[in-house]
């Protein structure tokens, strides 16, 4: 399998937009053409060749060696193939991803997978605020696809999320599922304080919550069939990355009753 490799020449000192570095945008370009692509406009303009040593040939895989919190928009708009980042990345990674897979070897910044429509994003570190959430001007956050975060997630994950699944091995920060209108947030470690503010629809799943909003109603223990279906779907989609299957019985809290209240928090422990 052919791999096109980008190796950082030195740690960047300013934000760099890597949205151009996806297989479908690089198809048909020579190495010289790729090295001439702009990454930063303005008086401090930079091209790909100024920042990266480029080698290999374009196939289905792009490898980025070396990470930095200044590497923004990594994998934005990815629709096919695989992007593998050796280290951490900055903000907006996987924004608008439609297909393929983005693998991040370290931490990811804010707005990971915002407006994603498909594909898989796998973060081996932690993720920042507004994972799958809205940027100013966006109508909705995540619209589809699957995200797996091995570490913790910042605050307000799933802000106005509509579809898709986010799985975290670690803990979600405060206000997860804020204004969420659909989709699933699933944590193996628990939720921080006051998840689901103005939650309209959608499902938050985890073993515990630090503090519940008073606008959620305790519905007792239930055995919804959908949890078995969700476990099988995630296992088929993620394979070895999938979390353990959900238990048959969970404790349900319905809300947020400050709005239409058709969402739910399901506690598995």
C-alpha positions as CSV (number, residue, x, y, z in Angstrom):
1,X,0.0,0.0,0.0
2,X,1.4,3.4,-1.0
3,X,1.9,6.0,1.7
4,X,2.5,9.7,1.3
5,X,4.5,10.9,4.3
6,X,4.8,14.4,5.7
7,X,7.6,14.8,8.3
8,X,7.8,18.1,10.3
9,X,11.0,19.9,9.7
10,X,10.7,21.7,13.0
11,X,8.0,22.6,15.5
12,X,5.7,25.2,14.1
13,X,5.3,28.6,15.9
14,X,2.0,29.6,14.4
15,X,-1.3,27.9,13.6
16,X,-1.1,25.9,10.3
17,X,-4.2,24.8,8.3
18,X,-3.7,21.3,7.0
19,X,-7.2,20.9,5.4
20,X,-5.6,20.5,2.0
21,X,-3.8,17.3,3.0
22,X,-6.4,14.7,2.3
23,X,-6.1,12.0,-0.4
24,X,-8.9,13.3,-2.6
25,X,-7.5,16.9,-2.7
26,X,-3.9,15.6,-3.5
27,X,-4.9,13.2,-6.2
28,X,-3.0,13.8,-9.5
29,X,-0.5,16.2,-7.9
30,X,3.3,15.7,-8.1
31,X,5.5,16.0,-5.0
32,X,6.5,19.4,-6.2
33,X,2.9,20.5,-6.6
34,X,2.1,19.3,-3.1
35,X,5.1,21.1,-1.6
36,X,3.9,24.3,-3.1
37,X,0.4,24.2,-1.6
38,X,-0.2,27.1,0.8
39,X,-0.7,26.4,4.6
40,X,-0.7,30.0,5.9
41,X,-1.7,33.1,4.0
42,X,-0.7,36.7,4.6
43,X,2.7,38.2,5.5
44,X,4.0,35.0,7.1
45,X,2.9,32.8,4.2
46,X,4.0,29.2,4.4
47,X,3.9,26.4,1.9
48,X,3.8,22.6,2.6
49,X,7.5,22.3,1.7
50,X,8.4,25.0,4.3
51,X,7.0,23.0,7.1
52,X,7.2,19.3,6.0
53,X,9.6,17.1,4.2
54,X,7.4,15.2,1.7
55,X,8.2,11.7,0.5
56,X,6.5,8.5,-0.8
57,X,3.6,8.3,-3.2
58,X,-0.1,9.0,-2.8
59,X,-2.3,6.0,-2.2
60,X,-5.0,5.5,0.4
61,X,-2.8,6.5,3.4
62,X,-1.3,9.8,4.4
63,X,1.2,9.8,7.4
64,X,2.1,12.9,9.3
65,X,5.3,12.4,11.5
66,X,5.6,14.8,14.4
67,X,2.8,16.5,16.2
68,X,1.9,20.0,17.4
69,X,-1.0,21.9,18.9
70,X,-0.5,24.3,16.0
71,X,-1.5,21.7,13.4
72,X,-5.2,22.7,12.8
73,X,-7.9,21.3,10.5
74,X,-6.1,17.9,10.2
75,X,-8.3,15.6,8.2
76,X,-11.0,18.2,7.6
77,X,-13.4,17.0,4.9
78,X,-11.8,13.5,4.7
79,X,-14.0,11.4,2.4
80,X,-11.8,8.3,1.8
81,X,-8.6,6.7,2.8
82,X,-6.7,7.0,6.1
83,X,-4.7,9.8,7.7
84,X,-2.3,8.8,10.5
85,X,-0.8,11.5,12.8
86,X,2.2,10.4,14.9
87,X,1.6,13.0,17.7
88,X,-0.9,15.6,18.9
89,X,-2.9,18.0,16.7
90,X,-4.6,21.3,17.2
91,X,-8.2,22.5,16.7
92,X,-10.9,21.4,14.2
93,X,-9.3,18.0,13.4
94,X,-11.7,15.8,11.5
95,X,-14.2,18.7,10.9
96,X,-16.8,17.7,8.3
97,X,-15.3,14.2,7.8
98,X,-17.5,12.2,5.5
99,X,-15.6,8.8,5.3
100,X,-12.3,7.1,5.8
101,X,-10.4,7.1,9.1
102,X,-8.4,9.7,11.0
103,X,-6.0,8.3,13.6
104,X,-4.4,10.8,16.0
105,X,-1.5,9.5,18.1
106,X,-1.7,12.1,20.9
107,X,-4.2,14.7,22.1
108,X,-6.6,16.7,19.9
109,X,-7.7,20.3,20.5
110,X,-11.2,21.9,20.4
111,X,-14.0,21.2,18.0
112,X,-12.8,17.7,17.1
113,X,-15.2,16.2,14.5
114,X,-17.4,19.2,14.4
115,X,-20.0,18.8,11.6
116,X,-18.7,15.3,10.9
117,X,-21.0,13.3,8.6
118,X,-19.3,9.9,8.5
119,X,-16.0,8.0,8.9
120,X,-14.1,7.2,12.0
121,X,-11.9,9.4,14.2
122,X,-9.6,7.7,16.7
123,X,-7.7,9.8,19.3
124,X,-5.2,7.9,21.4
125,X,-4.9,10.8,23.9
126,X,-7.5,13.2,25.2
127,X,-9.7,15.7,23.3
128,X,-10.5,19.4,24.0
129,X,-13.7,21.3,24.4
130,X,-16.7,21.1,22.1
131,X,-15.9,17.7,20.6
132,X,-18.5,17.1,17.9
133,X,-19.9,20.6,18.7
134,X,-20.8,23.7,16.9
135,X,-18.5,26.5,15.9
136,X,-20.0,30.0,15.6
137,X,-22.2,30.0,12.5
138,X,-22.8,26.2,12.5
139,X,-26.4,25.1,12.8
140,X,-25.5,21.7,14.1
141,X,-22.5,19.9,15.5
142,X,-21.7,16.3,14.6
143,X,-24.1,14.9,11.9
144,X,-22.8,11.3,11.7
145,X,-19.8,9.1,12.0
146,X,-18.0,7.7,15.0
147,X,-15.4,9.1,17.3
148,X,-13.3,7.1,19.9
149,X,-11.2,9.0,22.5
150,X,-8.9,6.9,24.7
151,X,-8.4,9.7,27.2
152,X,-10.7,12.4,28.7
153,X,-12.9,14.9,26.8
154,X,-13.3,18.6,27.6
155,X,-16.5,20.5,28.3
156,X,-19.6,20.8,26.3
157,X,-19.0,17.7,24.1
158,X,-21.8,17.1,21.6
159,X,-23.0,20.7,21.6
160,X,-26.0,20.7,19.2
161,X,-25.0,17.3,18.0
162,X,-27.6,15.7,15.7
163,X,-26.3,12.2,14.8
164,X,-23.4,9.9,15.3
165,X,-21.6,8.2,18.2
166,X,-18.8,9.4,20.5
167,X,-17.1,6.9,22.8
168,X,-14.6,7.9,25.5
169,X,-12.6,5.6,27.6
170,X,-12.1,8.5,30.0
171,X,-14.4,11.1,31.4
172,X,-16.5,13.7,29.7
173,X,-16.1,17.2,31.1
174,X,-18.9,19.5,32.4
175,X,-22.1,20.1,30.3
176,X,-21.7,17.2,27.9
177,X,-24.6,17.0,25.5
178,X,-25.4,20.7,25.8
179,X,-28.4,21.5,23.5
180,X,-28.0,18.1,21.9
181,X,-30.7,17.1,19.4
182,X,-29.6,13.5,18.6
183,X,-26.8,11.0,18.7
184,X,-25.0,9.2,21.5
185,X,-22.3,10.1,23.9
186,X,-20.9,7.0,25.7
187,X,-18.2,7.1,28.4
188,X,-16.6,4.2,30.3
189,X,-15.5,6.5,33.1
190,X,-18.4,8.8,33.8
191,X,-19.8,12.3,33.1
192,X,-18.7,15.6,34.8
193,X,-21.0,18.1,36.4
194,X,-24.5,18.8,34.9
195,X,-24.6,17.0,31.6
196,X,-27.4,17.5,29.1
197,X,-28.3,21.2,29.6
198,X,-31.2,21.9,27.2
199,X,-30.9,18.4,25.9
200,X,-33.7,17.9,23.4
201,X,-33.1,14.4,22.1
202,X,-30.2,12.0,22.2
203,X,-28.6,9.6,24.6
204,X,-25.8,9.9,27.2
205,X,-24.5,6.6,28.5
206,X,-22.0,6.1,31.4
207,X,-21.5,4.6,34.8
208,X,-21.8,7.8,36.8
209,X,-22.6,11.6,36.8
210,X,-20.8,14.0,39.1
211,X,-23.9,16.2,39.4
212,X,-27.3,16.0,37.7
213,X,-29.4,19.0,36.7
214,X,-32.6,19.2,38.6
215,X,-34.6,19.3,35.4
216,X,-34.0,15.5,34.8
217,X,-36.6,13.0,36.0
218,X,-35.6,9.7,37.6
219,X,-37.4,7.0,35.6
220,X,-35.9,4.1,37.6
221,X,-34.2,1.0,36.2
222,X,-35.2,-0.1,32.7
223,X,-34.1,-2.7,30.1
224,X,-34.4,-1.0,26.7
225,X,-33.9,-3.3,23.7
226,X,-32.1,-0.5,21.8
227,X,-29.0,-0.9,24.0
228,X,-28.3,-4.3,22.6
229,X,-28.7,-3.0,19.1
230,X,-26.4,-0.1,19.9
231,X,-23.7,-2.4,21.3
232,X,-23.8,-4.6,18.2
233,X,-23.7,-1.6,15.9
234,X,-20.7,-0.1,17.6
235,X,-18.9,-3.5,17.7
236,X,-19.4,-4.0,14.0
237,X,-18.3,-0.4,13.2
238,X,-15.2,-0.2,15.5
239,X,-14.1,-3.8,15.9
240,X,-11.3,-4.0,18.6
241,X,-11.9,-0.3,19.4
242,X,-15.4,-0.9,20.6
243,X,-16.3,-0.5,24.3
244,X,-17.6,-3.4,26.3
245,X,-21.3,-4.3,25.6
246,X,-23.8,-2.4,27.6
247,X,-25.6,-4.2,30.5
248,X,-29.3,-5.2,30.0
249,X,-30.5,-3.0,32.9
250,X,-29.7,0.7,33.3
251,X,-31.1,3.6,35.3
252,X,-32.8,6.2,33.2
253,X,-33.0,10.0,33.8
254,X,-35.3,11.8,31.2
255,X,-34.8,15.4,30.2
256,X,-33.9,18.1,29.9
257,X,-37.4,19.1,31.0
258,X,-36.4,22.8,30.6
259,X,-37.0,22.1,26.9
260,X,-38.9,19.3,25.1
261,X,-37.2,16.7,27.4
262,X,-37.0,13.7,25.0
263,X,-33.4,13.0,25.8
264,X,-32.0,10.6,28.3
265,X,-29.1,9.9,30.6
266,X,-28.5,6.1,31.1
267,X,-26.4,5.1,34.1
268,X,-24.8,1.7,33.7
269,X,-23.4,1.1,37.2
